[in-house]
Amino acid sequence: MVQRVPNSALLEAGLKLMTAVGLPLRKLEAKGRAMIYETDEGNSVRVRTCNDHVLVAVASSSGTETKLNLEGTDKILVIMPETPRTPGPVMAFLVPTNVALEAIRSAHGDWKTNNQSTNRTWNIWFGDDGLSTANNFARKWDAYRLRASTSVESDVTRNSKASPATLGEVILDAKRQIASAAGVPETAVKISIDLA
């Protein structure tokens, strides 16, 4: 099973971060699954959680000036684990919607120059592989990062009070922690155990 942090835990962490920086949010009624909130100053905020360091926007058509599903609020709050798909510290960015839309449209336009696809899922990434203008938004949007800290527990930690963790869960959690501390992907961490 692929590890991921529950969206509900990321949402809770993001709301804590907003309160910590003096911008508590209250939930507004929204259509469908949209998570729309409002600040005390009356700014509307669309909340997006993601386990991978990516912001996804879905376009209504493949045209470059199409409507994106991020439109309609003043700001977008993007919440993700600092290490993708890993419990622990969480980071969040509160970005003006017009800034986010411009970045997504620009990145998609660059991508479309070399691809004649009708793809309606447009993305920008917070990591940096040095290959695309759609990358490195953690650095590009550093001014929008919430300067507070919080974290989410692993399911193993959260459930340990109810039942002991299996050996597999302990190993998986250890791999995540080692990868995070070493700054390497989980696939680079090899653990061998001699139970003799």
N, C-alpha and C positions, 0 to 999 in steps of 0.2 A: 504494500500500500504506500502510495506517495504521501509524504508528510506535507501538511499545510496547517496554517494557523486558521482557526475558524473566523469567518468574516465578522461574526458577532463579537469576538474577542478584540479584533482589530478596531471595530467601530467603538467599542467601549474605551479602548486605549486612546483613540483619537479624540473622543469627547473629553477624556481626562486631560489630555494635552491642551485642548482649547480652553478649558477652565483654568489650567495652570498658567496660561499666558494672558488671562484676564478677558477672554472672549467666550464665555459659556454659550452653549447652543441650546435652543429648544426646538423640538420636532414640529414640523408642519405637515399638514395633510398633503399627500402626493399620490399621483396615479401610479399604478403598478408597483414595481419594486424600488422605485426611486427613493433615495434617502435625502430628503430636503429638510434643512434646518434654517433657523434664523438667529442672528446675533441680537443683543440688546439694542444695538443701534439700528436694527431693521434691515441689515444686509442678509440676503438669502444665500445659503451655502449648500451646494450639492456635495454629498460625501461619497467618495469612491474608495473602496478597500481593495488591495491586491496583494497576493502572496509573492508574486514575482515583481521585480522592479520595473513595472510597465504601467502606463496609463492608456487604457483602451477607450476609443470612441467609435461608436457605430454610426455610419452615415446612412441617410435615407435613400441615397442612390450612389452610383460610382462617379458622378460629376464632381469637379473640384470645388464648386461653390454650394454643394448640397448641405442640408441641415444635419447637424451632429447631435447625438443624444446627450451631450454635455451642456447644450445651450439652455438658457432660461433662468439662470441664477446669477448673482453678482460674483460669487467666488466658488472655487472647487477645493475641497479638502481631500487630499490624497494621503491615505494611511497605508503603511506597509511595514513588515518586519525589517530591521536593519540587515539581517541575513535572510535572503529569500527563503520562504517556506519554513522558517525556523522560529520557535518560541524564543522569547528574550526581548531585548530592547526594540522599541518601535520608533519609526520616524514618520513625520507628517509634514506636508507642505500645504499652505493655504495660499492658493494662486488665484489672482483675478481671472475670471472666466475668459475675458477677451484675450489675455496673455496666453492662456492654455489653448484656446481655439486657434490663435495665430500660429503657435508652435506646431500644433498637430496638422493644420492645413499645409504649412510650409514643408514639414517633414514628409507628408504624404505626396505633395507635389514633386519633391526631389525623388522620392521612390518611384512615382508614376512615370517620370522621365525615362527610366530604364525598364519599366515593366508595363505592359499593355493589359493588365488585369482589370477586372471589374470588381475588385475587392472592396467591400464596404466596411471592413474592420480596419481602422487606422490606429496606429500605435506610436507612442514615444517611450523611450526607455530611460531609466534613471542611472543605469550602469554605463560603462564606457568601454567599447571594444575598439574604438578608433576607426571604425569602418563607415559610420553613417552620421549624418546631421541629426538623425532621430535619436541619438544616444546622448548620455552624459547630462541628463536633466537634473540630477542631484547637485551637480556643480552649477549648471546654468541657472537653476532656481534656488540657489543657496539663500538668497535674500528672503525667500518665502518660507523657508524651513522654520517650524515652530521650535523655539529655543527653550524646551523643557524636556523632561525625560519621564518615561514610563516603560513598562514591559508587560508581556503576556507570558503566562506559565505554559509549560508543555502539558499535553494531556496526561503524560505519565506522572508529572508532579501533581497535577490537579486531582487525578484519580487515585493517587497513592494512599490516600486516607481510606478509600473504600476497599481497594484490593491491591495486593502487591504487584509490582510491575513484572512482566515476563523478562527473561534474559534478552530476548530480541528487542524489546522496547528500551531496555537499559543501554544496549549496544548502539541502537539507532540514535538515542538521545546523546550518548557520549560522542558519536561521530559528528553530530551537529555542533556540539560545543567545541570540539577540537577544531573543526573546520572554521568556525567563527573566530576562535582565538588566534588561529594561524593565518587567517585571511586567505584560505584556499577553498575550492569547492569541496563539497562532501565526498565526491567521487575520488578525490585525491587522498582521502583518509582510509587507511587499511588497519583494521584491528584484528589481532589474532589472540585467541584465548586458549590456555592450556589448563583444563580443569582436573588434571591428574593429581 
